Amino acid sequence: MGQGPAAGIVEPPWSHLLAYADKLTLAPASCGAADVHALRAAGLGDEQILDGVQVAAYFNYINRIADALGVDLEPGMAPAPPGGGAVDG
């Protein structure tokens, strides 16, 4: 873990938590206890792990609701590029 989009930009152990949030977003069925153990081994506490998971899960949940209902983007927000990913701006 720790090899996600934040690797090299964000210092461990936070890069590990961000990589896990990425995994939770892209492949939630592949997440499990082994990931939590790895986050603990990287130096994160249970409260930090829980907070990170809740934030990632909440944003995933809200985005899926908005997508399912066809909610328009807020003014000034650009749509994601084809294939996903962050938009600079």
Biopython code that builds the backbone (N, CA, C, O; Angstrom):
import numpy as np
from Bio.PDB.StructureBuilder import StructureBuilder

atoms = [
    (1, "MET", "N", (0.847, -1.173, 0.000)),
    (1, "MET", "CA", (0.000, 0.000, 0.000)),
    (1, "MET", "C", (0.894, 1.237, 0.000)),
    (1, "MET", "O", (2.097, 1.126, 0.235)),
    (2, "GLY", "N", (0.329, 2.403, -0.258)),
    (2, "GLY", "CA", (1.115, 3.620, -0.304)),
    (2, "GLY", "C", (1.622, 3.940, -1.691)),
    (2, "GLY", "O", (2.418, 4.866, -1.851)),
    (3, "GLN", "N", (1.187, 3.205, -2.699)),
    (3, "GLN", "CA", (1.635, 3.426, -4.067)),
    (3, "GLN", "C", (0.555, 4.063, -4.928)),
    (3, "GLN", "O", (0.624, 3.992, -6.155)),
    (4, "GLY", "N", (-0.434, 4.681, -4.312)),
    (4, "GLY", "CA", (-1.521, 5.306, -5.059)),
    (4, "GLY", "C", (-1.114, 6.647, -5.640)),
    (4, "GLY", "O", (0.072, 6.972, -5.694)),
    (5, "PRO", "N", (-2.099, 7.430, -6.077)),
    (5, "PRO", "CA", (-1.825, 8.704, -6.731)),
    (5, "PRO", "C", (-1.091, 9.702, -5.841)),
    (5, "PRO", "O", (-0.453, 10.622, -6.353)),
    (6, "ALA", "N", (-1.165, 9.545, -4.534)),
    (6, "ALA", "CA", (-0.520, 10.495, -3.625)),
    (6, "ALA", "C", (0.917, 10.119, -3.302)),
    (6, "ALA", "O", (1.627, 10.903, -2.673)),
    (7, "ALA", "N", (1.362, 8.939, -3.718)),
    (7, "ALA", "CA", (2.726, 8.498, -3.405)),
    (7, "ALA", "C", (3.727, 9.505, -3.966)),
    (7, "ALA", "O", (3.629, 9.909, -5.125)),
    (8, "GLY", "N", (4.670, 9.898, -3.154)),
    (8, "GLY", "CA", (5.667, 10.869, -3.567)),
    (8, "GLY", "C", (5.241, 12.305, -3.360)),
    (8, "GLY", "O", (6.069, 13.212, -3.436)),
    (9, "ILE", "N", (3.963, 12.530, -3.099)),
    (9, "ILE", "CA", (3.452, 13.879, -2.858)),
    (9, "ILE", "C", (3.093, 14.033, -1.380)),
    (9, "ILE", "O", (3.421, 15.040, -0.752)),
    (10, "VAL", "N", (2.427, 13.039, -0.845)),
    (10, "VAL", "CA", (1.995, 13.041, 0.547)),
    (10, "VAL", "C", (2.860, 12.041, 1.305)),
    (10, "VAL", "O", (3.096, 10.929, 0.832)),
    (11, "GLU", "N", (3.322, 12.436, 2.461)),
    (11, "GLU", "CA", (4.206, 11.593, 3.257)),
    (11, "GLU", "C", (3.445, 10.449, 3.925)),
    (11, "GLU", "O", (2.277, 10.597, 4.286)),
    (12, "PRO", "N", (4.119, 9.307, 4.085)),
    (12, "PRO", "CA", (3.542, 8.228, 4.891)),
    (12, "PRO", "C", (3.343, 8.732, 6.327)),
    (12, "PRO", "O", (4.117, 9.580, 6.771)),
    (13, "PRO", "N", (2.375, 8.265, 7.042)),
    (13, "PRO", "CA", (1.468, 7.187, 6.682)),
    (13, "PRO", "C", (0.252, 7.638, 5.891)),
    (13, "PRO", "O", (-0.569, 6.817, 5.483)),
    (14, "TRP", "N", (0.133, 8.972, 5.670)),
    (14, "TRP", "CA", (-1.065, 9.496, 4.994)),
    (14, "TRP", "C", (-1.158, 9.014, 3.557)),
    (14, "TRP", "O", (-2.261, 8.815, 3.049)),
    (15, "SER", "N", (-0.034, 8.822, 2.893)),
    (15, "SER", "CA", (-0.075, 8.306, 1.519)),
    (15, "SER", "C", (-0.677, 6.908, 1.492)),
    (15, "SER", "O", (-1.335, 6.533, 0.522)),
    (16, "HIS", "N", (-0.457, 6.136, 2.552)),
    (16, "HIS", "CA", (-1.042, 4.795, 2.640)),
    (16, "HIS", "C", (-2.563, 4.881, 2.781)),
    (16, "HIS", "O", (-3.303, 4.112, 2.168)),
    (17, "LEU", "N", (-3.010, 5.837, 3.604)),
    (17, "LEU", "CA", (-4.453, 6.003, 3.785)),
    (17, "LEU", "C", (-5.108, 6.483, 2.496)),
    (17, "LEU", "O", (-6.203, 6.037, 2.156)),
    (18, "LEU", "N", (-4.452, 7.385, 1.779)),
    (18, "LEU", "CA", (-5.005, 7.855, 0.504)),
    (18, "LEU", "C", (-5.027, 6.750, -0.541)),
    (18, "LEU", "O", (-5.962, 6.666, -1.337)),
    (19, "ALA", "N", (-4.010, 5.907, -0.544)),
    (19, "ALA", "CA", (-4.002, 4.760, -1.468)),
    (19, "ALA", "C", (-5.155, 3.808, -1.136)),
    (19, "ALA", "O", (-5.779, 3.239, -2.032)),
    (20, "TYR", "N", (-5.427, 3.644, 0.151)),
    (20, "TYR", "CA", (-6.544, 2.791, 0.546)),
    (20, "TYR", "C", (-7.878, 3.419, 0.145)),
    (20, "TYR", "O", (-8.790, 2.709, -0.279)),
    (21, "ALA", "N", (-8.003, 4.735, 0.274)),
    (21, "ALA", "CA", (-9.224, 5.411, -0.168)),
    (21, "ALA", "C", (-9.419, 5.232, -1.669)),
    (21, "ALA", "O", (-10.546, 5.071, -2.137)),
    (22, "ASP", "N", (-8.322, 5.260, -2.421)),
    (22, "ASP", "CA", (-8.377, 5.012, -3.856)),
    (22, "ASP", "C", (-8.866, 3.587, -4.128)),
    (22, "ASP", "O", (-9.732, 3.372, -4.976)),
    (23, "LYS", "N", (-8.309, 2.628, -3.410)),
    (23, "LYS", "CA", (-8.724, 1.226, -3.565)),
    (23, "LYS", "C", (-10.193, 1.070, -3.182)),
    (23, "LYS", "O", (-10.938, 0.373, -3.871)),
    (24, "LEU", "N", (-10.615, 1.707, -2.098)),
    (24, "LEU", "CA", (-12.005, 1.640, -1.659)),
    (24, "LEU", "C", (-12.948, 2.207, -2.714)),
    (24, "LEU", "O", (-14.065, 1.718, -2.886)),
    (25, "THR", "N", (-12.497, 3.229, -3.410)),
    (25, "THR", "CA", (-13.305, 3.853, -4.454)),
    (25, "THR", "C", (-13.381, 2.981, -5.709)),
    (25, "THR", "O", (-14.455, 2.817, -6.288)),
    (26, "LEU", "N", (-12.249, 2.427, -6.126)),
    (26, "LEU", "CA", (-12.178, 1.708, -7.397)),
    (26, "LEU", "C", (-12.508, 0.229, -7.305)),
    (26, "LEU", "O", (-13.002, -0.352, -8.272)),
    (27, "ALA", "N", (-12.244, -0.396, -6.155)),
    (27, "ALA", "CA", (-12.457, -1.840, -6.020)),
    (27, "ALA", "C", (-12.885, -2.181, -4.592)),
    (27, "ALA", "O", (-12.161, -2.875, -3.879)),
    (28, "PRO", "N", (-14.054, -1.698, -4.173)),
    (28, "PRO", "CA", (-14.448, -1.880, -2.771)),
    (28, "PRO", "C", (-14.532, -3.339, -2.327)),
    (28, "PRO", "O", (-14.272, -3.639, -1.162)),
    (29, "ALA", "N", (-14.885, -4.235, -3.215)),
    (29, "ALA", "CA", (-15.001, -5.648, -2.840)),
    (29, "ALA", "C", (-13.649, -6.264, -2.508)),
    (29, "ALA", "O", (-13.591, -7.322, -1.881)),
    (30, "SER", "N", (-12.564, -5.619, -2.919)),
    (30, "SER", "CA", (-11.242, -6.170, -2.644)),
    (30, "SER", "C", (-10.659, -5.663, -1.325)),
    (30, "SER", "O", (-9.557, -6.059, -0.944)),
    (31, "CYS", "N", (-11.381, -4.799, -0.633)),
    (31, "CYS", "CA", (-10.895, -4.245, 0.635)),
    (31, "CYS", "C", (-11.237, -5.187, 1.784)),
    (31, "CYS", "O", (-12.257, -5.876, 1.760)),
    (32, "GLY", "N", (-10.366, -5.203, 2.787)),
    (32, "GLY", "CA", (-10.650, -6.080, 3.914)),
    (32, "GLY", "C", (-9.714, -5.870, 5.077)),
    (32, "GLY", "O", (-8.988, -4.878, 5.142)),
    (33, "ALA", "N", (-9.741, -6.822, 5.999)),
    (33, "ALA", "CA", (-8.974, -6.743, 7.241)),
    (33, "ALA", "C", (-7.477, -6.629, 6.988)),
    (33, "ALA", "O", (-6.775, -5.945, 7.733)),
    (34, "ALA", "N", (-6.983, -7.286, 5.951)),
    (34, "ALA", "CA", (-5.546, -7.212, 5.657)),
    (34, "ALA", "C", (-5.130, -5.778, 5.352)),
    (34, "ALA", "O", (-4.028, -5.359, 5.707)),
    (35, "ASP", "N", (-6.003, -5.031, 4.702)),
    (35, "ASP", "CA", (-5.711, -3.617, 4.410)),
    (35, "ASP", "C", (-5.644, -2.808, 5.700)),
    (35, "ASP", "O", (-4.773, -1.952, 5.857)),
    (36, "VAL", "N", (-6.551, -3.074, 6.611)),
    (36, "VAL", "CA", (-6.556, -2.358, 7.886)),
    (36, "VAL", "C", (-5.286, -2.684, 8.666)),
    (36, "VAL", "O", (-4.679, -1.795, 9.264)),
    (37, "HIS", "N", (-4.887, -3.944, 8.662)),
    (37, "HIS", "CA", (-3.650, -4.332, 9.346)),
    (37, "HIS", "C", (-2.451, -3.615, 8.726)),
    (37, "HIS", "O", (-1.549, -3.181, 9.444)),
    (38, "ALA", "N", (-2.435, -3.488, 7.404)),
    (38, "ALA", "CA", (-1.332, -2.787, 6.731)),
    (38, "ALA", "C", (-1.314, -1.310, 7.092)),
    (38, "ALA", "O", (-0.243, -0.724, 7.247)),
    (39, "LEU", "N", (-2.484, -0.706, 7.227)),
    (39, "LEU", "CA", (-2.552, 0.704, 7.628)),
    (39, "LEU", "C", (-2.050, 0.886, 9.058)),
    (39, "LEU", "O", (-1.359, 1.857, 9.367)),
    (40, "ARG", "N", (-2.405, -0.059, 9.922)),
    (40, "ARG", "CA", (-1.887, -0.006, 11.296)),
    (40, "ARG", "C", (-0.370, -0.149, 11.296)),
    (40, "ARG", "O", (0.330, 0.567, 12.012)),
    (41, "ALA", "N", (0.128, -1.075, 10.490)),
    (41, "ALA", "CA", (1.577, -1.288, 10.419)),
    (41, "ALA", "C", (2.299, -0.060, 9.873)),
    (41, "ALA", "O", (3.469, 0.162, 10.184)),
    (42, "ALA", "N", (1.610, 0.735, 9.066)),
    (42, "ALA", "CA", (2.190, 1.959, 8.505)),
    (42, "ALA", "C", (2.205, 3.092, 9.529)),
    (42, "ALA", "O", (2.801, 4.141, 9.289)),
    (43, "GLY", "N", (1.542, 2.876, 10.680)),
    (43, "GLY", "CA", (1.576, 3.871, 11.737)),
    (43, "GLY", "C", (0.270, 4.595, 12.000)),
    (43, "GLY", "O", (0.238, 5.534, 12.796)),
    (44, "LEU", "N", (-0.797, 4.183, 11.355)),
    (44, "LEU", "CA", (-2.092, 4.831, 11.569)),
    (44, "LEU", "C", (-2.848, 4.143, 12.697)),
    (44, "LEU", "O", (-2.760, 2.927, 12.870)),
    (45, "GLY", "N", (-3.590, 4.936, 13.461)),
    (45, "GLY", "CA", (-4.429, 4.400, 14.520)),
    (45, "GLY", "C", (-5.814, 4.082, 13.999)),
    (45, "GLY", "O", (-6.200, 4.504, 12.909)),
    (46, "ASP", "N", (-6.553, 3.332, 14.798)),
    (46, "ASP", "CA", (-7.898, 2.929, 14.383)),
    (46, "ASP", "C", (-8.808, 4.126, 14.103)),
    (46, "ASP", "O", (-9.591, 4.090, 13.154)),
    (47, "GLU", "N", (-8.719, 5.174, 14.905)),
    (47, "GLU", "CA", (-9.569, 6.350, 14.686)),
    (47, "GLU", "C", (-9.206, 7.041, 13.368)),
    (47, "GLU", "O", (-10.095, 7.494, 12.647)),
    (48, "GLN", "N", (-7.931, 7.126, 13.051)),
    (48, "GLN", "CA", (-7.504, 7.732, 11.788)),
    (48, "GLN", "C", (-7.979, 6.902, 10.596)),
    (48, "GLN", "O", (-8.422, 7.451, 9.587)),
    (49, "ILE", "N", (-7.885, 5.594, 10.717)),
    (49, "ILE", "CA", (-8.335, 4.697, 9.641)),
    (49, "ILE", "C", (-9.839, 4.836, 9.466)),
    (49, "ILE", "O", (-10.323, 4.969, 8.341)),
    (50, "LEU", "N", (-10.579, 4.807, 10.561)),
    (50, "LEU", "CA", (-12.031, 4.940, 10.506)),
    (50, "LEU", "C", (-12.437, 6.265, 9.874)),
    (50, "LEU", "O", (-13.316, 6.299, 9.013)),
    (51, "ASP", "N", (-11.798, 7.360, 10.297)),
    (51, "ASP", "CA", (-12.116, 8.668, 9.713)),
    (51, "ASP", "C", (-11.875, 8.667, 8.205)),
    (51, "ASP", "O", (-12.712, 9.148, 7.441)),
    (52, "GLY", "N", (-10.743, 8.133, 7.780)),
    (52, "GLY", "CA", (-10.431, 8.096, 6.350)),
    (52, "GLY", "C", (-11.423, 7.269, 5.554)),
    (52, "GLY", "O", (-11.855, 7.672, 4.474)),
    (53, "VAL", "N", (-11.783, 6.108, 6.092)),
    (53, "VAL", "CA", (-12.739, 5.238, 5.410)),
    (53, "VAL", "C", (-14.108, 5.902, 5.335)),
    (53, "VAL", "O", (-14.776, 5.840, 4.303)),
    (54, "GLN", "N", (-14.524, 6.535, 6.423)),
    (54, "GLN", "CA", (-15.836, 7.189, 6.418)),
    (54, "GLN", "C", (-15.893, 8.336, 5.420)),
    (54, "GLN", "O", (-16.902, 8.497, 4.734)),
    (55, "VAL", "N", (-14.850, 9.126, 5.322)),
    (55, "VAL", "CA", (-14.825, 10.236, 4.366)),
    (55, "VAL", "C", (-14.875, 9.704, 2.941)),
    (55, "VAL", "O", (-15.666, 10.184, 2.129)),
    (56, "ALA", "N", (-14.037, 8.716, 2.628)),
    (56, "ALA", "CA", (-14.022, 8.150, 1.272)),
    (56, "ALA", "C", (-15.371, 7.515, 0.939)),
    (56, "ALA", "O", (-15.908, 7.730, -0.148)),
    (57, "ALA", "N", (-15.918, 6.736, 1.867)),
    (57, "ALA", "CA", (-17.198, 6.064, 1.623)),
    (57, "ALA", "C", (-18.325, 7.074, 1.445)),
    (57, "ALA", "O", (-19.193, 6.890, 0.591)),
    (58, "TYR", "N", (-18.319, 8.133, 2.237)),
    (58, "TYR", "CA", (-19.360, 9.144, 2.129)),
    (58, "TYR", "C", (-19.327, 9.828, 0.760)),
    (58, "TYR", "O", (-20.363, 9.980, 0.113)),
    (59, "PHE", "N", (-18.138, 10.236, 0.326)),
    (59, "PHE", "CA", (-18.038, 10.890, -0.977)),
    (59, "PHE", "C", (-18.425, 9.936, -2.105)),
    (59, "PHE", "O", (-19.081, 10.347, -3.062)),
    (60, "ASN", "N", (-18.031, 8.677, -2.004)),
    (60, "ASN", "CA", (-18.438, 7.697, -3.011)),
    (60, "ASN", "C", (-19.954, 7.545, -3.038)),
    (60, "ASN", "O", (-20.560, 7.493, -4.108)),
    (61, "TYR", "N", (-20.554, 7.474, -1.873)),
    (61, "TYR", "CA", (-21.999, 7.339, -1.750)),
    (61, "TYR", "C", (-22.724, 8.537, -2.369)),
    (61, "TYR", "O", (-23.636, 8.366, -3.179)),
    (62, "ILE", "N", (-22.317, 9.734, -1.988)),
    (62, "ILE", "CA", (-22.970, 10.944, -2.499)),
    (62, "ILE", "C", (-22.778, 11.078, -4.011)),
    (62, "ILE", "O", (-23.713, 11.453, -4.720)),
    (63, "ASN", "N", (-21.589, 10.779, -4.507)),
    (63, "ASN", "CA", (-21.345, 10.851, -5.947)),
    (63, "ASN", "C", (-22.207, 9.858, -6.710)),
    (63, "ASN", "O", (-22.704, 10.177, -7.790)),
    (64, "ARG", "N", (-22.392, 8.668, -6.171)),
    (64, "ARG", "CA", (-23.232, 7.679, -6.844)),
    (64, "ARG", "C", (-24.701, 8.114, -6.856)),
    (64, "ARG", "O", (-25.400, 7.903, -7.847)),
    (65, "ILE", "N", (-25.162, 8.710, -5.777)),
    (65, "ILE", "CA", (-26.533, 9.234, -5.749)),
    (65, "ILE", "C", (-26.687, 10.337, -6.790)),
    (65, "ILE", "O", (-27.649, 10.338, -7.559)),
    (66, "ALA", "N", (-25.755, 11.262, -6.815)),
    (66, "ALA", "CA", (-25.820, 12.370, -7.772)),
    (66, "ALA", "C", (-25.789, 11.846, -9.206)),
    (66, "ALA", "O", (-26.548, 12.314, -10.055)),
    (67, "ASP", "N", (-24.919, 10.879, -9.478)),
    (67, "ASP", "CA", (-24.856, 10.299, -10.825)),
    (67, "ASP", "C", (-26.165, 9.598, -11.186)),
    (67, "ASP", "O", (-26.664, 9.745, -12.302)),
    (68, "ALA", "N", (-26.714, 8.844, -10.249)),
    (68, "ALA", "CA", (-27.937, 8.082, -10.509)),
    (68, "ALA", "C", (-29.132, 8.990, -10.764)),
    (68, "ALA", "O", (-30.040, 8.632, -11.514)),
    (69, "LEU", "N", (-29.133, 10.167, -10.138)),
    (69, "LEU", "CA", (-30.256, 11.088, -10.293)),
    (69, "LEU", "C", (-30.011, 12.152, -11.355)),
    (69, "LEU", "O", (-30.878, 12.985, -11.617)),
    (70, "GLY", "N", (-28.827, 12.123, -11.968)),
    (70, "GLY", "CA", (-28.522, 13.100, -13.007)),
    (70, "GLY", "C", (-28.358, 14.513, -12.470)),
    (70, "GLY", "O", (-28.678, 15.479, -13.162)),
    (71, "VAL", "N", (-27.863, 14.645, -11.247)),
    (71, "VAL", "CA", (-27.670, 15.954, -10.639)),
    (71, "VAL", "C", (-26.600, 16.713, -11.418)),
    (71, "VAL", "O", (-25.536, 16.173, -11.720)),
    (72, "ASP", "N", (-26.895, 17.968, -11.737)),
    (72, "ASP", "CA", (-25.938, 18.803, -12.457)),
    (72, "ASP", "C", (-24.779, 19.195, -11.545)),
    (72, "ASP", "O", (-24.927, 19.280, -10.326)),
    (73, "LEU", "N", (-23.627, 19.430, -12.161)),
    (73, "LEU", "CA", (-22.471, 19.914, -11.429)),
    (73, "LEU", "C", (-22.734, 21.328, -10.927)),
    (73, "LEU", "O", (-23.555, 22.058, -11.484)),
    (74, "GLU", "N", (-22.027, 21.700, -9.871)),
    (74, "GLU", "CA", (-22.130, 23.067, -9.375)),
    (74, "GLU", "C", (-21.519, 24.007, -10.397)),
    (74, "GLU", "O", (-20.619, 23.612, -11.138)),
    (75, "PRO", "N", (-21.996, 25.254, -10.451)),
    (75, "PRO", "CA", (-21.410, 26.219, -11.378)),
    (75, "PRO", "C", (-19.898, 26.332, -11.162)),
    (75, "PRO", "O", (-19.427, 26.360, -10.025)),
    (76, "GLY", "N", (-19.157, 26.394, -12.247)),
    (76, "GLY", "CA", (-17.708, 26.524, -12.171)),
    (76, "GLY", "C", (-16.965, 25.214, -12.078)),
    (76, "GLY", "O", (-15.734, 25.209, -12.121)),
    (77, "MET", "N", (-17.671, 24.092, -11.950)),
    (77, "MET", "CA", (-17.004, 22.786, -11.880)),
    (77, "MET", "C", (-16.990, 22.154, -13.262)),
    (77, "MET", "O", (-18.022, 22.063, -13.926)),
    (78, "ALA", "N", (-15.822, 21.724, -13.684)),
    (78, "ALA", "CA", (-15.699, 21.072, -14.984)),
    (78, "ALA", "C", (-16.007, 19.597, -14.844)),
    (78, "ALA", "O", (-15.708, 19.006, -13.806)),
    (79, "PRO", "N", (-16.596, 18.984, -15.859)),
    (79, "PRO", "CA", (-16.829, 17.548, -15.795)),
    (79, "PRO", "C", (-15.496, 16.784, -15.820)),
    (79, "PRO", "O", (-14.483, 17.276, -16.317)),
    (80, "ALA", "N", (-15.535, 15.579, -15.274)),
    (80, "ALA", "CA", (-14.341, 14.727, -15.272)),
    (80, "ALA", "C", (-13.976, 14.378, -16.714)),
    (80, "ALA", "O", (-14.859, 14.224, -17.557)),
    (81, "PRO", "N", (-12.701, 14.254, -16.996)),
    (81, "PRO", "CA", (-12.303, 13.858, -18.345)),
    (81, "PRO", "C", (-12.711, 12.420, -18.624)),
    (81, "PRO", "O", (-12.930, 11.656, -17.683)),
    (82, "PRO", "N", (-12.818, 12.030, -19.888)),
    (82, "PRO", "CA", (-13.167, 10.645, -20.193)),
    (82, "PRO", "C", (-12.197, 9.692, -19.497)),
    (82, "PRO", "O", (-10.985, 9.904, -19.519)),
    (83, "GLY", "N", (-12.736, 8.651, -18.884)),
    (83, "GLY", "CA", (-11.903, 7.699, -18.189)),
    (83, "GLY", "C", (-11.679, 8.064, -16.731)),
    (83, "GLY", "O", (-10.978, 7.342, -16.022)),
    (84, "GLY", "N", (-12.258, 9.170, -16.265)),
    (84, "GLY", "CA", (-12.144, 9.567, -14.865)),
    (84, "GLY", "C", (-10.872, 10.328, -14.589)),
    (84, "GLY", "O", (-10.131, 10.687, -15.504)),
    (85, "GLY", "N", (-10.629, 10.570, -13.326)),
    (85, "GLY", "CA", (-9.433, 11.285, -12.918)),
    (85, "GLY", "C", (-9.738, 12.712, -12.529)),
    (85, "GLY", "O", (-10.826, 13.224, -12.792)),
    (86, "ALA", "N", (-8.790, 13.333, -11.916)),
    (86, "ALA", "CA", (-8.968, 14.694, -11.430)),
    (86, "ALA", "C", (-8.902, 15.688, -12.569)),
    (86, "ALA", "O", (-8.254, 15.454, -13.590)),
    (87, "VAL", "N", (-9.576, 16.787, -12.376)),
    (87, "VAL", "CA", (-9.566, 17.871, -13.349)),
    (87, "VAL", "C", (-8.768, 19.017, -12.755)),
    (87, "VAL", "O", (-9.051, 19.449, -11.637)),
    (88, "ASP", "N", (-7.785, 19.512, -13.472)),
    (88, "ASP", "CA", (-7.026, 20.666, -13.005)),
    (88, "ASP", "C", (-7.879, 21.919, -13.172)),
    (88, "ASP", "O", (-8.680, 22.029, -14.101)),
    (89, "GLY", "N", (-7.688, 22.857, -12.253)),
    (89, "GLY", "CA", (-8.402, 24.096, -12.452)),
    (89, "GLY", "C", (-8.764, 24.801, -11.266)),
    (89, "GLY", "O", (-9.375, 25.867, -11.344)),
]
sb = StructureBuilder()
sb.init_structure("model")
sb.init_model(0)
sb.init_chain("A")
sb.init_seg("    ")
for serial, (resi, resn, name, xyz) in enumerate(atoms, 1):
    if name == "N":
        sb.init_residue(resn, " ", resi, " ")
    sb.init_atom(name, np.array(xyz, "f"), 0.0, 1.0, " ", f" {name:<3s}", serial, name[0])
structure = sb.get_structure()
